[in-house]
Amino acid sequence: MLYKRNLENEVAVASQSGTIDVRNHFKNGSKNNVYEGNTFIKLILTFTLFCIYSFLSFGQQYESENNFRVEILSNGQIIINEYVGTNSTVRIPPTIQNRTVGGIGNRAFMKKNITSITIPDNVVAIGVNAFSFNKLTTIIIPSRVTHIGGNAFSGNNLTNVTIPDNVTIRGYAFSYNKITHITIGTNVRFEPWNFEGVAYNEVFFDGFDSFYISQGRRAGTYTFSNGRWSLAGSTTNTTTQSTTTTPSTASSLRSRAESGDRVAQYEMKLAATSNSQIIYWCRKAAENGHTRAQIVLAIYYEFAQYGLQKDFNTALYWYERVLKNEDGQQTENSIISINESVNRLRAAGYSSERARL
């Protein structure tokens, strides 16, 4: 409920600071001299307007309003709470029930098998898990968006992301994708997402957050290649998926990891630059009960990342291990509900007893 109020506030504040309902410009139209006079001219103008309208309508092809469950906010705008359609390509209409769409609610489009989404320009806030676990490959965030919730786009196939100026993004918003290009505006802030007492800090994975900070949070186009991020036009060195450590620190970290320290093992995973080392240390940490490593490894198997073959049985095994942990770090929802993931895979006929460990 608190998050819903925050989302409504985001929509209201942005609306008061300049969101204009252009429909007002087309209301209460009056007769004018264009349609007075020669009947032939009237017919030509009418036909021309009809053609223009037909062309524009064909080009829009917005999703039917009936495919959305919505909520009307106190400022008169709409938040979409659920998409109930079945299309894989979705163009969200800019208005529903003759009201401006100002926000996308929590889990509104989660797990809908969507391959392409168009978000209307007046949207200012995107909720938790709003578009998570679909099949999106690229996303453009509208310029008026000021808030993106935790896990909003996690678990897709995103390779390309464009983020406008002045956006606050919560933890894990773009996690578990395959992002190689990020175009980011000015004054973009990353903030932790706290859920059930657990803070999820990273917004992107593969060390982008650290590299972005090392570049002074500069706007520009960032590229991930050969395990390293780079910024177009930057003269500074590229960095790997984690911050650079000194030789002495690295030696100490490896020593602790090899001695069985699960936190050090996970840090070794973050510092690794090859797929084999990433998986090796992630597995070591997971086997030693590191909750985050277990979740990450489950996702890697479910979505075939870092060179792993897609293996739903093994993914299920690691999801189940998370629920069995007694370290106080397990939670029913880290990316989405772990229980949901377990039930979904079991319902599909997969079994942790067939996991390849």
Phi, psi and omega in degrees: 000319178301317181295323180298318178297319178298320179295317179296320178298319178302315181295315183296315181298313181296324181294318180292340185259020171138002177284123185249130176275100185293346179297334180298335181286348183248005180272159174054040178295148181241164177294151178217177188286349181300323185266009178258140177113224190296127181297324180297316179297321179298318180296318179298314180296318180298315180297319180297315179296322178298317180296317179297315180297316181297319180296314181293321180295320179295322182290331184286302179047051179289154176298146178299139179298335181292347182270012182232138169260124189233168176227135179268124181278169181296337179272005177091353180273172185250137165249131176277120181264335180199139171261125183246010177279182182233006182286145177274336174250120187234124171251106181291128180292149179289338177226145173226133184056036180061026178235145181293134174280112185252347183203156175247120186283172180302129175061019185301322182240018185292133174057051179247011180058037181274132179258340181209133181227138173243119182265130182295154188296334184276356179293132181242344183218137179237125190278179179298132178057024187304317183235021187288152175056054168243208181232035181290139178251338178209151180213137173245119180276126180303153187293340182272351180295131178241350184215129175235121187284168179303137178062017187305320182237020184289154174070032173253197175245034184297132172243337185229127181226135175240123183239128182282186178289157166059046179247137170258125185240128180273163185306144177066011185303324182238025182286160176056053171233194179232049189287128177239345179223126177231119173257119190233140182275194181272156175056044175264128184244140175255132179227148179297152173248117182262123180224124179050042175081001179249132180264122176256109192268315185293137175268309173253161174259189180060027171076012181298319183306312180296318181293319179301316178294319180296337178267012178073026181055040183286143173289152178150191180252121181254140183231137178252120182210137179053040176076013184224146174266148173217155178246127181303126178086358181277142178262356180277161181292150172288163180230157180279191185290359174220172178291151183286139177248154177286160179305318182293319178295317180298319180296317179295319179297314180297319180299315179295321180296317181290340178274358175103008178288111186292328177293316177296323178298319179291325176294326175295323176299317180293329182275345184293149181244354179242153180302318183297319180288323177301312181291320181302308185284329175296317179295318179302313180295319180296317180297331179270011173090016177284111188301313182296321178297322179295316179297313180300315181296321176300317180294320179301318179289322182292327185245013174053059180253157177055042173084358179281147171284145177298126185214097185289330178296316180288324175300316179299319179304313183286327173299317180294325178298323179300316182292338181271350183298151178235027183263006178080001183259345182290152181209152180288345180216115172244309171255298160232181181302126177298322177300319177300317180297316180298310182297321180297314182290321177297318180297332180277000175096009181271154183219137178292342178291342178259015180292146175260107186250000000 
